[in-house]
Amino acid sequence: MTAMADRAPVSVAPRRVQPSDIALRPTAELLTDGGDARILLDRARGLNKYGCSPLPDPGLAAFGSSTASTISATAFAAAERLRDRLAEAAHRETDALTYARELDRMRAELADLCGIADLPDLKIVFAASGTDLHLLAAQLAAGGAPAPLVALMVEAPETGSGVPAALSGRHFSTHAALGDTVPDGGPVDGAAAVEIVAISGRDAEGMPRPTQSVDAEVETRVVDAAEAGRRVLLTLVDVSKTGMIAPSPKLALAIRRRFPDAVNVLVDACQFRQSRASLRAYLEHGFMVALTGSKFLTGPTFSGALLVPRTLARRLKTQPLPAALGAYSARADWPHDWAAARVLPDVANHGLLLRWEAALDELRAFRSIPDHEVSAFLSDFARAIETRLATDPAFEPLPVPALDRRPLVDAGGWDEIPTIFPFLLRDASQRLLRREETARVYAALAQDQSEHGGSRATAALRCQVGQPVPCGQRGGVPVSALRLCASARLVVEAASGRSAGAAAVIARAMAVLDKAAWLAAAATSGSGVHP
């Protein structure tokens, strides 16, 4: 760790959002405010649930952007500059007023960087996380329905463990975003009833189900619900934790045309692995889009935004929300003329603000790279990683269907190149590692293991990859996949030519796989694996 890391905050208790003492609190501490229990730091390591520090850690080989990322030095500096502006503004006006103005600035910049600023009456709702966005979107869609809303989603392992609870109007953590203690799994007071229907994207052995099979099941469920007079929220995941799109955009478009009044589509784009053209197309077809700045963009954990196109915004602006959602959302997080904002507290979530500032700093840098250069690097990266995973006996790549958004957009965008590479691990005897063994390897990757043997360069490297995702069973043995990911930050590094550019990024990824293979080989005896 760097010397900065010695200052890492170690509080394990949530802090209720309250009037400002921002001038007295460091940026790193503010970055851990305004989220649920997952953002809190453990006392021993100063890291959150995802193993991320609120301080830069330039010695970390960061390839875990499908889960979360440790903040970069440049993004931290951007957050610190905003913190200083907020502290100065606190002498002139209320926190809530400053917060609302800064969020309006961010709405405009986010829309501009996504190439959608010219879409008429586009609205943006901010929230602490993608899970929070699912809670809010489902309650908006359910409002006024004569029968419980039907929410269709890809199974939780491909989205997020808290998403089913959030969609159904239940709490999904012990603490809400604005600091309230809540009953994990309990109902949100006054929340509309929602029936969850989960569709599996993979079979019992973790293999992807044929797109036609997934689409057929989704279509049957939607038709049954719509013809019974039920309102439906269809969640289209683009992309999932393991890099899949499900159901297909083709099916979502067909369903929306068939049932324009009964079906709303929520695109779970929380990985933010979409081109400008794809984001724009979803919105132009009347789909809501959920984004976060903490995955592909590598902003710090917990920053969400819900993009609402004009066709939906006109109806949803009059939709009230239960007052209990004031534990999750502040008034300025919403468009000022929406009914939902009226019941929410007029407070400032400084943590959310600083995290989005960091994410926007990464997005600015990424959008400065021409698309053809983005495509060139991602193609080289994908080719190198796929070859290694397919030829090294330490790994078994988890199949992922091709990324196909047609007829939503024409083929050829950089976002049809895979950027998430899931894989299972094998030990020296070619046995697949069990879930608990994979979890130990995941933890050991992030630590210097040089005292336990092996090549010093390999063992000492501290690596960040995507957390294990359960992927069914093989021979009755539950298995999980780790994920090595490309990110916007890596694209920028490769394009800039810093430290040899693309070649250095790919070499560093290979070094991460070297360490994973070494740790997996020792899994049978346990030697070398010391989380």
Residue, then its C-alpha position, 0 to 999 in steps of 0.5 A: m500500500t502507499a503511504m496515503a493508505d495509512r490514513a484510511p478511515v476505519s469506521v465500521a458504523p454508518r453515519r446519518v446524512q446531516p448538516s455539514d461538517i464537510a470542512l472538517r472531514p477528509t475526502a477519503e472519509l466522505l467517499t464512504d458516506g451515503g451508501d449501504a453496509r457494503i460501502l463501510l470499511d472494516r476496522a482491520r484492513g480499511l477496505n469495503k466489502y469489495g476489497c476496495s480502499p477509498l484511497p488510491d493504490p497505484g501498486l494494485a493490478a486492477f482488473g476487477s471492474s465487473t465488481a468494484s474498483t479502487i479509486s485512481a489518483t486522478a479521480f481522487a484529486a477530482a473528488e478532493r477539488l469538489r470537496d474543497r468547493l463544497a466546503e467553501a460554499a458551506h459558508r454562503e448557502t445551505d448544503a441542500l442548495t449546493y448539492a442540488r446545483e452540483l447534481d444539475r451540473m452532473r446531469a448535464e455533463l453525464a448526458d453530454l458525455c453519453g451523447i444524449a444531451d440533445l434528447p428532449d426532456l431526458k430526465i436523470v435520477f441519482a441514487a447510491s447504487g444499482t440496487d437502489l436504482h432497481l428499488l426506485a424504478a420498480q416503485l415508479a413502475a408499480g405506482g397506481a397499478p390495480a394488481p401487483l406489478v410483475a418484475l421479470m429479471v435474470e437470476a440474481p447471480e448474474t445481476g446482484s444479490g440484493v436486486p430481487a429484494a429491491l425490485s420487490g420493495r424490500h430492504f436489501s441491507t442493514h443500512a439504507a443510503l442516507g444512514d438509517t438502520v433498516p431490517d434487511g429483507g423486510p418490507v419498505d413501509g408503504a411500498a407497492a406490491v411487486e411479484i418477482v419472476a426470475i429467469s435463468g440465463r445459465d443451466a445447472e452446469g453454468m453453461p449459457r442457455p440458448t438465447q432463443s430459450v431464454d427469450a421464449e420463457v420471458e415472452t411467455r411470462v410477459v404475455d401471460a401477465a399482460e393478458a391477465g391485466r397485470r403491469v410488467l417491468l422487464t429487466l434487460v441486463d446489458v451486461s451481466k456479471t459474466g458479460m451476457i445480455a439477456p433477454s435479447p434487445k430484439l425480444a424487448l423491442a417486440i414486447r414493448r411494441r406489442f404491449p406499450d401500455a402494460v410493459n416498461v423495460l428497465v435496461d440494467a446497464c450498471q456495468f456501463r459497458q455500452s457505446r454512446a450509440s447503444l445508450r441512445a438507442y435504448l432511450e429512443h425506444g422508450f427504455m429506462v437505463a440504469l448506470t453506475g460509475s463504479k464498474f467499467l468506469t472504475g469510479p469508487t463504489f456506489s454511484g448510480a443514475l437512472l436515465v428516463p426517456r421523455t415517453l416515460a418521464r411524462r407519466l412518471k413525473t406525477q407518480p408519488l413514492p412512499a415516504a419511507l424511500g426517504a431513507y434511500s433518496a434525497r430530494a435533489d436526486w430527482p428532477h425538481d418537478w417530480a412528485a416523487a421528490r416532494v416526500l423526500p428529505d432536503v439533504a445532501n449526500h456528499g458521498l454520492l456527489l464525490r463518487w460521481e465526480a470521480a466517475l465523471d473524471e474517468l468518463r471524461a478521459f475515456r470519451s477523449i479516446p476515439d472509438h476506433e482506438v478503443s476498439a483496437f485495444l479491446s480487440d487485442f486485449a480480448r484476443a490475448i486473454e481468451t487465448r490464455l484462458a483457452t490454452d492454459p490448463a490452470f483455467e477453464p473459460l466460462p462460455v459467454p454468448a456474443l454481444d448482440r444488440r441488433p436490431l437496436v443498433d448496427a453492428g460494429g461498435w466497441d461495445e460488442i467486444p467482450t470486456i469481462f472474461p469469466f473463468l474457473l480454476r483447476d489445481a495441479s491435478q486438473r481438478l476444478l476448484r470448489r467455490e470455497e477454494t476459489a474464494r480463498v484464491y480470490a482473497a489471496l490474489a489481493q495480498d503479497q504472497s511472496e513469503h509462501g514461495g513461488s516466483r517472487a514477482t508473481a507471488a508479490l503482485r497484488c491483484q484485483v479481479g471480479q469476485p467469484v460468481p456462482c456458476g452451478q455445479r460440475g459433477g455435483v460440486p458447486v463451482s464459481a468463476l473469477r472474472l478478469c476485466a478490461s475497464a475504461r481506465l485501462v483503455v485510457e492507459a493503453a491509448s496514452g502510451r504511458s509505460a508502454g501502453a497497450a503491451a504493458v496493460i496486457a502483460r500486467a493482465m497475464a501476470v494476474l493470471d500467472k498468480a491465479a494459476w500458481l495459487a490454484a495449483a496449490a489449492t489441493s494441499g492449501s500451501g501457498v493460498h493464504p487469504 
